[in-house]
Amino acid sequence: MALLRLAFLLLALAASAHAVEIRFVPAASEGTVSLGVYDASGKLVRLLCDEWPIASFPPGLNGLSTEWDGKDSAGQPVPAGTYRAKGFVTGNVGVQGEAFHFNDWVASEDAPRVVSVEAAGLLPEGDMLLAARLAGDKGALLRYSPQAANPWQTLATEPRAAALENARISVAADRLFALLDKRIRAIDLATGKEIAVPDLAADTVDISARDERLAVLGGDGIFIFGAADFAKRAGWPLPLVRPIAIALLDGNAAVAAGEDGSLWQGGAEWKRLDVPEGNKVRALASGRGGTFWALEQTGGGSAAVAQYSPEEGRLAEWISSGPGEPVGLAASTDADFFCAIFEQPASERTVAIRRKEGGGWEVVADKTITASDSFGWAEGKLSSSSGDVPAEITVNLRDNLLDPGGPRTLLLRAAAVGDGTGLVTGDGLPLVRVSGESGFGRLLVVAGATPETAQFYQGDGACVQQYNIANLGDMTAFDAGTIEMEGGAEKAPPPEEDPETPTP
């Protein structure tokens, strides 16, 4: 053991012997220091200090000091030559989060970064259940409470690189049932725990939960199971037109939407129901009492959500205010309350609408996601899709009285900084940390409306986050001198000659 401790001591002494002490006098008494070592061509070969507070440096007789081990950023000893240590003191530069753009679901830094909503469900109190794809190739089952101070709860997550096809969510017996990739998953909403679900049908196309029942639309029939025990209760043949969606009704009955947009009611036997001429039913959901809801593509190209009674026919309808392909529908069995999802080529809209007792509609939630993977700067403002991505600005520096010949301006660019983002010098020296988050594939910075300010934007595929940066001029450059390196260590200066000793 003594020999081992001696070996460690010798290694530490050897490392210390090769360390290069770098001394500098900061241009201010407060702020942060970014310091790097540069080769003779001006290339940054090693970052020594990344926004370190001035108070973290040990003071000395000639200012502050730090050490360099003589290695480059890859951990290799630098070649022999002349190197220079220089950096910047950053003062009271302020960074403040300002806004989130192009995604109504993301309103705070801790909100899940929803890229798309694949399916939705509703709870009686108004909460929404979402099967969503998130930034970073993730999928999640989420609970969203519109009126809560902290509206988000994550129920489950999994890797998810591509969009889901034919996803569905339905609720019964205090359980969330989700059809994801033709596999049914269940979560106990009281405990948040996932429940194992057996294979209930081959080639599952749709599910519908109501009361204590779970209906599964498979490739060769419709099957009814207990929502709590998954025991089979009934099996029905398919209607004449192959169905793409089902919804359970009260009693031993259901409705189905055919692949041609037709509407059918039945169970053991089926009959066709009337829909407005030209309308095609794309999705169904169980409603209050004996009613159900249908998501329809109208003959005029718009989308509508209609409430039906099997006995009385069409009871009410809500027409979408804009274009969009109807892709998903959910409804409550306790109130006249539905949620619908519409898609356009570059956007997606999810609405939750409640029918008022006296007539008319109340908007509970209306959330739009606009594709922003290629966001940029166009005509002086942020654009969800633009090829112009300015990533550099120039700022004026404070004068350094100790170095009158030092630089007066500085080029800053937006860049990834460690596990976050920020502003770095043109050669990569980090000066201003903007965000501690990672995963942003696109960064943009432009000068602000007033001097010494900037607007910084970062996008992760779900939204674009905006930061305002103030007091950018509160930076000062400093020079910490040159270093002669040889053999991976600082070259010792030649010994001074003794003037009393004659030179032979």
PAKESE-181533 format. One record per residue (C-alpha): residue number from 1; residue in three letters; z negated, y, x negated. Coordinates in Angstrom, 2 decimals. Layout:
NODE  pos  code        Z        Y        X
NODE  NUM   ALA        Z        Y        X
...
END
This chain:
NODE  pos  code        Z        Y        X
NODE    1   MET     0.00     0.00     0.00
NODE    2   ALA    -0.84     2.38    -2.88
NODE    3   LEU     2.59     1.73    -4.41
NODE    4   LEU     4.25     2.46    -1.05
NODE    5   ARG     2.42     5.78    -0.70
NODE    6   LEU     3.42     6.65    -4.27
NODE    7   ALA     7.06     5.91    -3.49
NODE    8   PHE     6.97     8.20    -0.44
NODE    9   LEU     5.33    10.93    -2.53
NODE   10   LEU     8.01    10.67    -5.19
NODE   11   LEU    10.74    10.85    -2.56
NODE   12   ALA     9.13    13.93    -1.00
NODE   13   LEU     8.81    15.60    -4.39
NODE   14   ALA    12.45    14.80    -5.18
NODE   15   ALA    13.58    16.27    -1.90
NODE   16   SER    11.45    19.36    -2.43
NODE   17   ALA    12.83    19.77    -5.93
NODE   18   HIS    16.37    19.96    -4.55
NODE   19   ALA    15.48    22.32    -1.68
NODE   20   VAL    16.94    25.81    -1.95
NODE   21   GLU    14.62    28.61    -0.86
NODE   22   ILE    16.43    31.33     1.06
NODE   23   ARG    14.70    34.67     1.41
NODE   24   PHE    15.74    37.50     3.70
NODE   25   VAL    14.41    40.71     5.18
NODE   26   PRO    15.01    40.88     8.96
NODE   27   ALA    16.45    44.09    10.34
NODE   28   ALA    13.84    44.10    13.13
NODE   29   SER    10.27    42.92    13.62
NODE   30   GLU    10.95    41.07    16.88
NODE   31   GLY    13.71    38.85    18.20
NODE   32   THR    15.38    35.65    17.09
NODE   33   VAL    17.16    34.70    13.89
NODE   34   SER    20.36    32.70    13.54
NODE   35   LEU    21.14    31.87     9.92
NODE   36   GLY    23.84    29.81     8.27
NODE   37   VAL    25.23    28.88     4.87
NODE   38   TYR    28.91    29.69     4.20
NODE   39   ASP    31.26    28.54     1.46
NODE   40   ALA    33.45    30.80    -0.66
NODE   41   SER    36.19    30.81     2.00
NODE   42   GLY    33.78    32.06     4.67
NODE   43   LYS    33.48    28.73     6.50
NODE   44   LEU    30.10    27.86     8.04
NODE   45   VAL    28.99    24.67     6.27
NODE   46   ARG    25.41    24.39     7.54
NODE   47   LEU    23.44    25.91    10.41
NODE   48   LEU    19.89    26.55     9.22
NODE   49   CYS    18.29    28.47    12.09
NODE   50   ASP    19.38    28.35    15.71
NODE   51   GLU    17.81    31.34    17.50
NODE   52   TRP    14.43    30.87    15.85
NODE   53   PRO    11.76    33.47    16.74
NODE   54   ILE    10.99    35.76    13.81
NODE   55   ALA     7.31    34.81    14.13
NODE   56   SER     8.15    31.18    13.26
NODE   57   PHE     9.15    32.06     9.66
NODE   58   PRO     6.49    32.06     6.93
NODE   59   PRO     6.17    35.58     5.51
NODE   60   GLY     6.43    36.21     1.78
NODE   61   LEU     6.26    39.08    -0.67
NODE   62   ASN     9.99    39.73    -0.33
NODE   63   GLY    10.42    39.14     3.40
NODE   64   LEU    10.80    35.86     5.25
NODE   65   SER    11.97    32.54     3.89
NODE   66   THR    13.40    29.19     4.90
NODE   67   GLU    14.89    26.22     3.03
NODE   68   TRP    18.26    24.54     2.68
NODE   69   ASP    18.54    20.97     1.45
NODE   70   GLY    21.92    21.59    -0.15
NODE   71   LYS    23.80    19.52     2.41
NODE   72   ASP    26.55    20.32     4.89
NODE   73   SER    26.45    19.75     8.66
NODE   74   ALA    27.48    16.11     8.14
NODE   75   GLY    24.49    15.47     5.86
NODE   76   GLN    26.56    15.31     2.65
NODE   77   PRO    25.76    17.30    -0.52
NODE   78   VAL    28.00    20.34    -0.78
NODE   79   PRO    30.47    20.57    -3.69
NODE   80   ALA    29.67    22.77    -6.63
NODE   81   GLY    30.44    26.40    -6.03
NODE   82   THR    29.18    29.70    -4.70
NODE   83   TYR    27.64    29.83    -1.25
NODE   84   ARG    26.30    32.70     0.82
NODE   85   ALA    23.48    32.71     3.37
NODE   86   LYS    23.86    35.23     6.16
NODE   87   GLY    22.97    35.61     9.78
NODE   88   PHE    21.95    37.84    12.67
NODE   89   VAL    18.81    39.08    14.32
NODE   90   THR    19.15    39.12    18.11
NODE   91   GLY    16.83    41.45    19.95
NODE   92   ASN    16.27    42.03    23.64
NODE   93   VAL    19.42    40.36    24.96
NODE   94   GLY    18.85    39.42    28.60
NODE   95   VAL    20.43    36.43    30.36
NODE   96   GLN    20.12    36.13    34.13
NODE   97   GLY    21.66    33.61    36.52
NODE   98   GLU    23.65    35.50    39.10
NODE   99   ALA    25.62    33.28    41.48
NODE  100   PHE    27.30    29.96    42.23
NODE  101   HIS    30.97    30.03    43.19
NODE  102   PHE    33.36    27.72    45.10
NODE  103   ASN    30.70    25.33    46.46
NODE  104   ASP    28.43    26.16    49.39
NODE  105   TRP    26.27    23.08    48.76
NODE  106   VAL    25.14    24.41    45.37
NODE  107   ALA    22.85    27.40    45.81
NODE  108   SER    20.34    26.82    43.00
NODE  109   GLU    20.19    25.26    39.55
NODE  110   ASP    18.25    22.23    40.82
NODE  111   ALA    20.71    21.44    43.64
NODE  112   PRO    22.79    18.29    43.12
NODE  113   ARG    26.29    19.13    41.90
NODE  114   VAL    28.22    17.76    44.87
NODE  115   VAL    31.92    17.37    44.07
NODE  116   SER    32.84    15.87    47.45
NODE  117   VAL    31.17    14.55    50.59
NODE  118   GLU    32.55    11.11    51.35
NODE  119   ALA    30.53    10.42    54.54
NODE  120   ALA    27.73    12.00    56.56
NODE  121   GLY    25.01    11.04    58.99
NODE  122   LEU    22.58    12.98    61.19
NODE  123   LEU    18.88    12.68    61.92
NODE  124   PRO    17.35    13.95    65.20
NODE  125   GLU    15.49    16.85    63.55
NODE  126   GLY    18.74    18.18    62.06
NODE  127   ASP    18.65    16.71    58.55
NODE  128   MET    21.97    15.55    57.15
NODE  129   LEU    22.53    12.33    55.19
NODE  130   LEU    25.39    12.47    52.69
NODE  131   ALA    27.30     9.94    50.64
NODE  132   ALA    28.51    12.24    47.89
NODE  133   ARG    30.28    12.18    44.57
NODE  134   LEU    28.55    14.32    41.94
NODE  135   ALA    29.68    15.99    38.73
NODE  136   GLY    29.36    13.75    35.70
NODE  137   ASP    30.96    10.70    37.35
NODE  138   LYS    27.97     9.95    39.57
NODE  139   GLY    27.61     8.91    43.18
NODE  140   ALA    24.56     9.55    45.36
NODE  141   LEU    23.06     9.12    48.79
NODE  142   LEU    21.37    12.43    49.60
NODE  143   ARG    19.19    13.89    52.34
NODE  144   TYR    19.79    17.56    53.08
NODE  145   SER    17.30    19.57    55.18
NODE  146   PRO    18.97    22.92    56.03
NODE  147   GLN    15.75    24.74    56.97
NODE  148   ALA    13.52    23.48    54.13
NODE  149   ALA    12.57    25.53    51.09
NODE  150   ASN    13.54    22.58    48.89
NODE  151   PRO    16.37    21.10    50.95
NODE  152   TRP    17.46    18.20    48.73
NODE  153   GLN    16.16    14.65    48.39
NODE  154   THR    18.02    12.03    46.35
NODE  155   LEU    17.81     8.59    47.96
NODE  156   ALA    19.98     6.61    45.53
NODE  157   THR    22.40     7.18    42.65
NODE  158   GLU    25.01     5.10    40.84
NODE  159   PRO    28.00     5.60    38.53
NODE  160   ARG    30.99     6.87    40.50
NODE  161   ALA    34.13     8.08    38.72
NODE  162   ALA    36.55     8.03    41.65
NODE  163   ALA    36.34     9.04    45.28
NODE  164   LEU    35.20     6.48    47.83
NODE  165   GLU    37.61     5.16    50.40
NODE  166   ASN    36.56     4.66    54.01
NODE  167   ALA    32.90     5.52    53.44
NODE  168   ARG    30.60     5.57    56.49
NODE  169   ILE    26.96     6.44    57.25
NODE  170   SER    25.04     5.52    60.39
NODE  171   VAL    21.33     5.56    61.31
NODE  172   ALA    19.15     3.27    63.44
NODE  173   ALA    15.62     1.83    63.35
NODE  174   ASP    14.58     4.46    60.76
NODE  175   ARG    17.17     3.09    58.37
NODE  176   LEU    20.21     4.65    56.74
NODE  177   PHE    23.19     2.29    56.73
NODE  178   ALA    26.01     3.21    54.36
NODE  179   LEU    29.36     1.51    53.97
NODE  180   LEU    30.42     2.05    50.37
NODE  181   ASP    33.34     0.16    48.83
NODE  182   LYS    33.30    -2.26    51.79
NODE  183   ARG    29.67    -3.13    51.03
NODE  184   ILE    26.84    -2.24    53.39
NODE  185   ARG    23.72    -0.70    51.87
NODE  186   ALA    20.48     0.16    53.70
NODE  187   ILE    17.63     2.52    52.83
NODE  188   ASP    14.27     2.79    54.61
NODE  189   LEU    14.01     6.51    55.41
NODE  190   ALA    10.21     6.37    55.59
NODE  191   THR     9.71     4.92    52.12
NODE  192   GLY    13.00     5.76    50.42
NODE  193   LYS    13.32     2.14    49.27
NODE  194   GLU    16.60     0.25    49.38
NODE  195   ILE    16.77    -2.86    51.57
NODE  196   ALA    18.84    -5.88    50.65
NODE  197   VAL    21.69    -6.46    53.12
NODE  198   PRO    23.48    -9.83    53.34
NODE  199   ASP    27.26   -10.09    53.62
NODE  200   LEU    27.77    -9.57    57.35
NODE  201   ALA    31.57    -9.61    57.69
NODE  202   ALA    34.69   -10.02    55.61
NODE  203   ASP    36.78    -6.90    54.83
NODE  204   THR    34.37    -4.47    56.51
NODE  205   VAL    36.18    -1.40    57.84
NODE  206   ASP    33.48     0.51    59.73
NODE  207   ILE    29.85     0.33    60.86
NODE  208   SER    27.92     1.82    63.78
NODE  209   ALA    24.15     1.76    64.22
NODE  210   ARG    22.36     2.56    67.47
NODE  211   ASP    18.80     1.81    68.63
NODE  212   GLU    18.03    -1.62    67.12
NODE  213   ARG    21.65    -2.72    66.70
NODE  214   LEU    24.18    -2.61    63.89
NODE  215   ALA    27.86    -3.15    64.67
NODE  216   VAL    30.19    -4.20    61.87
NODE  217   LEU    33.98    -3.92    62.21
NODE  218   GLY    35.49    -6.64    60.03
NODE  219   GLY    38.99    -7.87    59.45
NODE  220   ASP    38.75   -10.56    62.14
NODE  221   GLY    36.37    -9.14    64.75
NODE  222   ILE    33.44    -6.91    65.67
NODE  223   PHE    29.98    -8.36    65.11
NODE  224   ILE    26.60    -7.14    66.37
NODE  225   PHE    23.44    -7.68    64.29
NODE  226   GLY    19.80    -6.68    64.53
NODE  227   ALA    19.29    -3.48    62.58
NODE  228   ALA    15.91    -4.69    61.33
NODE  229   ASP    16.49    -8.40    60.62
NODE  230   PHE    20.33    -8.63    60.40
NODE  231   ALA    20.28   -11.57    62.81
NODE  232   LYS    23.64   -12.02    64.55
NODE  233   ARG    23.53   -11.15    68.27
NODE  234   ALA    27.16   -11.10    69.38
NODE  235   GLY    30.75   -11.33    68.25
NODE  236   TRP    33.75    -9.64    69.91
NODE  237   PRO    37.50    -9.94    69.44
NODE  238   LEU    39.52    -6.96    68.25
NODE  239   PRO    41.40    -4.79    70.79
NODE  240   LEU    45.18    -5.02    71.07
NODE  241   VAL    45.68    -2.31    68.41
NODE  242   ARG    43.93    -3.00    65.10
NODE  243   PRO    40.91    -0.65    65.03
NODE  244   ILE    39.91     1.68    62.20
NODE  245   ALA    36.62     2.94    63.69
NODE  246   ILE    33.94     1.86    66.14
NODE  247   ALA    30.90     3.36    67.91
NODE  248   LEU    28.21     1.53    69.87
NODE  249   LEU    27.48     2.55    73.46
NODE  250   ASP    24.46     1.82    75.60
NODE  251   GLY    24.21    -1.80    76.61
NODE  252   ASN    26.59    -4.49    75.41
NODE  253   ALA    29.60    -2.21    74.85
NODE  254   ALA    31.42    -0.14    72.24
NODE  255   VAL    34.44     2.09    71.76
NODE  256   ALA    37.12     1.64    69.09
NODE  257   ALA    39.87     3.82    67.61
NODE  258   GLY    43.18     2.12    66.92
NODE  259   GLU    45.19     2.69    63.77
NODE  260   ASP    47.79     4.43    65.96
NODE  261   GLY    45.17     6.96    67.16
NODE  262   SER    44.52     5.22    70.49
NODE  263   LEU    41.05     4.91    72.08
NODE  264   TRP    39.57     1.71    73.50
NODE  265   GLN    36.41     0.76    75.38
NODE  266   GLY    34.98    -2.73    75.71
NODE  267   GLY    33.36    -5.57    73.85
NODE  268   ALA    34.24    -9.03    75.08
NODE  269   GLU    37.25    -7.37    76.81
NODE  270   TRP    38.98    -4.08    76.04
NODE  271   LYS    40.66    -1.32    78.05
NODE  272   ARG    42.47     1.76    76.84
NODE  273   LEU    40.96     5.21    77.47
NODE  274   ASP    42.89     8.43    77.97
NODE  275   VAL    43.01    11.12    75.28
NODE  276   PRO    45.00    14.40    75.46
NODE  277   GLU    48.70    13.91    74.86
NODE  278   GLY    49.58    14.13    71.20
NODE  279   ASN    45.97    13.70    70.01
NODE  280   LYS    45.11    10.86    67.65
NODE  281   VAL    41.53     9.60    67.24
NODE  282   ARG    40.54     9.22    63.55
NODE  283   ALA    36.79     8.56    63.70
NODE  284   LEU    34.04     7.80    66.26
NODE  285   ALA    30.27     8.26    66.52
NODE  286   SER    27.66     7.24    69.10
NODE  287   GLY    26.24    10.11    71.15
NODE  288   ARG    23.33    10.94    73.44
NODE  289   GLY    22.90     8.74    76.49
NODE  290   GLY    26.07     6.87    77.26
NODE  291   THR    28.37     9.36    75.50
NODE  292   PHE    30.28     9.18    72.26
NODE  293   TRP    32.13    11.62    69.98
NODE  294   ALA    35.71    11.39    68.72
NODE  295   LEU    37.26    13.19    65.76
NODE  296   GLU    40.87    13.89    66.70
NODE  297   GLN    44.00    15.24    65.07
NODE  298   THR    45.63    17.38    67.75
NODE  299   GLY    49.32    17.52    68.53
NODE  300   GLY    49.37    21.11    67.24
NODE  301   GLY    48.12    20.09    63.79
NODE  302   SER    44.52    21.28    64.13
NODE  303   ALA    41.44    19.06    64.37
NODE  304   ALA    39.02    18.70    67.27
NODE  305   VAL    35.70    17.00    67.91
NODE  306   ALA    35.38    15.88    71.52
NODE  307   GLN    32.50    14.42    73.50
NODE  308   TYR    33.40    11.65    75.95
NODE  309   SER    31.71     9.71    78.69
NODE  310   PRO    33.28     6.30    79.47
NODE  311   GLU    32.94     7.07    83.17
NODE  312   GLU    33.70    10.83    83.27
NODE  313   GLY    36.15    11.13    80.39
NODE  314   ARG    36.31    14.19    78.15
NODE  315   LEU    33.17    16.35    78.54
NODE  316   ALA    33.50    19.02    75.84
NODE  317   GLU    35.41    19.82    72.68
NODE  318   TRP    35.05    21.90    69.54
NODE  319   ILE    38.25    23.02    67.78
NODE  320   SER    38.19    23.53    64.03
NODE  321   SER    38.99    27.13    63.08
NODE  322   GLY    41.22    26.17    60.15
NODE  323   PRO    43.64    23.48    59.04
NODE  324   GLY    42.36    20.27    57.58
NODE  325   GLU    42.74    16.54    57.77
NODE  326   PRO    39.83    14.99    59.75
NODE  327   VAL    38.18    12.31    57.60
NODE  328   GLY    34.58    11.75    58.77
NODE  329   LEU    32.31    12.04    61.79
NODE  330   ALA    28.62    11.50    62.57
NODE  331   ALA    26.50    12.32    65.59
NODE  332   SER    22.96    12.16    66.92
NODE  333   THR    21.96     9.83    69.76
NODE  334   ASP    19.09    12.20    70.70
NODE  335   ALA    20.99    15.48    71.17
NODE  336   ASP    24.53    16.82    71.54
NODE  337   PHE    24.84    17.28    67.81
NODE  338   PHE    27.66    16.21    65.47
NODE  339   CYS    28.82    16.53    61.87
NODE  340   ALA    32.48    16.41    60.83
NODE  341   ILE    34.31    16.42    57.50
NODE  342   PHE    37.78    17.93    56.98
NODE  343   GLU    39.94    17.84    53.87
NODE  344   GLN    42.71    20.08    52.55
NODE  345   PRO    44.65    19.64    49.29
NODE  346   ALA    42.31    21.94    47.33
NODE  347   SER    39.18    22.11    49.49
NODE  348   GLU    36.80    20.21    51.72
NODE  349   ARG    34.72    21.43    54.65
NODE  350   THR    31.66    19.82    56.26
NODE  351   VAL    30.28    21.28    59.49
NODE  352   ALA    27.20    20.37    61.54
NODE  353   ILE    27.42    21.72    65.10
NODE  354   ARG    24.91    21.55    67.98
NODE  355   ARG    25.90    22.17    71.61
NODE  356   LYS    23.69    24.77    73.33
NODE  357   GLU    22.05    23.93    76.62
NODE  358   GLY    23.66    26.93    78.31
NODE  359   GLY    27.07    26.19    76.82
NODE  360   GLY    28.79    27.04    73.57
NODE  361   TRP    28.13    25.81    70.05
NODE  362   GLU    25.51    26.54    67.40
NODE  363   VAL    26.44    26.15    63.74
NODE  364   VAL    23.69    24.32    61.85
NODE  365   ALA    25.62    24.03    58.59
NODE  366   ASP    29.10    24.98    57.42
NODE  367   LYS    29.77    24.05    53.80
NODE  368   THR    33.05    24.35    51.91
NODE  369   ILE    33.89    23.01    48.45
NODE  370   THR    36.92    24.54    46.76
NODE  371   ALA    38.43    22.71    43.79
NODE  372   SER    37.53    24.70    40.66
NODE  373   ASP    38.36    22.37    37.75
NODE  374   SER    40.92    24.91    36.53
NODE  375   PHE    39.07    28.13    37.36
NODE  376   GLY    39.98    31.24    35.43
NODE  377   TRP    40.27    35.01    35.44
NODE  378   ALA    43.06    36.64    37.44
NODE  379   GLU    43.61    40.30    38.33
NODE  380   GLY    40.17    41.31    37.16
NODE  381   LYS    38.17    38.71    39.07
NODE  382   LEU    37.20    35.06    39.13
NODE  383   SER    39.81    32.68    40.52
NODE  384   SER    39.33    29.04    41.54
NODE  385   SER    42.65    28.18    39.86
NODE  386   SER    44.12    30.19    37.01
NODE  387   GLY    45.53    29.55    33.55
NODE  388   ASP    43.85    32.64    32.06
NODE  389   VAL    40.53    31.56    30.51
NODE  390   PRO    39.22    34.37    28.27
NODE  391   ALA    36.53    32.93    26.02
NODE  392   GLU    35.94    35.76    23.52
NODE  393   ILE    34.52    39.27    23.59
NODE  394   THR    33.84    41.83    20.87
NODE  395   VAL    30.50    43.68    20.68
NODE  396   ASN    29.24    46.55    18.56
NODE  397   LEU    26.32    45.71    16.26
NODE  398   ARG    23.28    47.80    15.42
NODE  399   ASP    23.37    49.33    11.95
NODE  400   ASN    21.35    47.53     9.26
NODE  401   LEU    19.80    50.25     7.10
NODE  402   LEU    19.15    47.66     4.37
NODE  403   ASP    22.83    46.75     4.25
NODE  404   PRO    24.98    49.85     4.91
NODE  405   GLY    28.14    47.90     4.14
NODE  406   GLY    27.45    45.19     6.68
NODE  407   PRO    29.71    44.46     9.70
NODE  408   ARG    29.73    46.88    12.63
NODE  409   THR    31.45    44.67    15.20
NODE  410   LEU    31.22    40.99    16.05
NODE  411   LEU    33.47    38.53    17.86
NODE  412   LEU    31.53    36.28    20.23
NODE  413   ARG    32.92    33.29    22.08
NODE  414   ALA    31.65    31.02    24.85
NODE  415   ALA    30.85    27.53    23.59
NODE  416   ALA    28.72    24.45    24.05
NODE  417   VAL    25.47    24.92    22.12
NODE  418   GLY    23.51    21.73    21.53
NODE  419   ASP    22.55    20.45    24.95
NODE  420   GLY    23.54    23.68    26.69
NODE  421   THR    25.94    26.63    26.56
NODE  422   GLY    25.90    30.06    25.01
NODE  423   LEU    27.58    32.65    22.87
NODE  424   VAL    28.39    31.89    19.23
NODE  425   THR    30.11    33.78    16.45
NODE  426   GLY    33.74    33.10    15.75
NODE  427   ASP    32.71    30.61    13.05
NODE  428   GLY    30.23    28.80    15.32
NODE  429   LEU    26.82    30.36    14.58
NODE  430   PRO    24.80    30.29    17.85
NODE  431   LEU    23.36    33.68    18.84
NODE  432   VAL    22.61    33.69    22.59
NODE  433   ARG    21.58    30.65    24.63
NODE  434   VAL    22.86    31.03    28.18
NODE  435   SER    22.11    27.68    29.83
NODE  436   GLY    20.08    24.61    28.92
NODE  437   GLU    22.39    22.36    30.96
NODE  438   SER    25.24    20.24    29.62
NODE  439   GLY    28.40    18.76    31.11
NODE  440   PHE    30.40    21.96    31.53
NODE  441   GLY    34.02    21.35    30.66
NODE  442   ARG    35.23    24.92    31.11
NODE  443   LEU    33.64    28.16    29.88
NODE  444   LEU    34.70    31.76    30.32
NODE  445   VAL    33.29    35.11    29.21
NODE  446   VAL    34.48    38.64    29.98
NODE  447   ALA    33.08    42.08    29.22
NODE  448   GLY    30.84    43.48    31.93
NODE  449   ALA    31.32    46.66    33.93
NODE  450   THR    28.94    48.61    31.66
NODE  451   PRO    28.69    48.76    27.84
NODE  452   GLU    26.86    45.95    26.04
NODE  453   THR    27.09    43.58    29.03
NODE  454   ALA    29.12    40.47    29.75
NODE  455   GLN    29.74    37.98    32.53
NODE  456   PHE    29.55    34.32    31.53
NODE  457   TYR    30.97    31.52    33.71
NODE  458   GLN    30.64    27.76    33.32
NODE  459   GLY    32.16    25.04    35.48
NODE  460   ASP    31.36    21.33    35.78
NODE  461   GLY    33.95    20.32    38.38
NODE  462   ALA    31.56    20.89    41.29
NODE  463   CYS    31.07    24.66    41.10
NODE  464   VAL    31.26    27.64    38.78
NODE  465   GLN    27.96    29.16    37.74
NODE  466   GLN    27.80    32.85    36.80
NODE  467   TYR    25.38    34.52    34.39
NODE  468   ASN    25.05    38.21    33.58
NODE  469   ILE    24.20    39.09    29.96
NODE  470   ALA    22.73    42.50    29.09
NODE  471   ASN    21.93    44.40    25.86
NODE  472   LEU    24.51    42.51    23.83
NODE  473   GLY    24.55    45.33    21.30
NODE  474   ASP    20.96    44.56    20.29
NODE  475   MET    22.12    42.45    17.34
NODE  476   THR    22.05    43.18    13.64
NODE  477   ALA    23.76    41.35    10.80
NODE  478   PHE    21.93    40.61     7.54
NODE  479   ASP    22.83    39.05     4.19
NODE  480   ALA    20.44    36.61     2.48
NODE  481   GLY    22.34    36.47    -0.81
NODE  482   THR    24.44    34.01    -2.79
NODE  483   ILE    23.56    30.55    -4.05
NODE  484   GLU    25.21    28.73    -6.94
NODE  485   MET    25.29    24.99    -6.26
NODE  486   GLU    25.98    22.18    -8.72
NODE  487   GLY    25.36    18.46    -8.30
NODE  488   GLY    23.84    18.89    -4.85
NODE  489   ALA    21.17    21.33    -6.09
NODE  490   GLU    20.87    25.00    -6.89
NODE  491   LYS    22.24    25.72   -10.33
NODE  492   ALA    19.51    26.95   -12.61
NODE  493   PRO    20.20    30.35   -14.22
NODE  494   PRO    20.69    30.33   -18.03
NODE  495   PRO    17.49    30.92   -20.00
NODE  496   GLU    16.85    34.49   -21.06
NODE  497   GLU    17.27    35.21   -24.77
NODE  498   ASP    14.23    36.28   -26.81
NODE  499   PRO    15.18    39.69   -28.26
NODE  500   GLU    12.94    39.07   -31.30
NODE  501   THR    14.70    35.86   -32.20
NODE  502   PRO    17.94    36.48   -34.08
NODE  503   THR    20.98    34.68   -32.87
NODE  504   PRO    22.48    32.48   -35.65
END
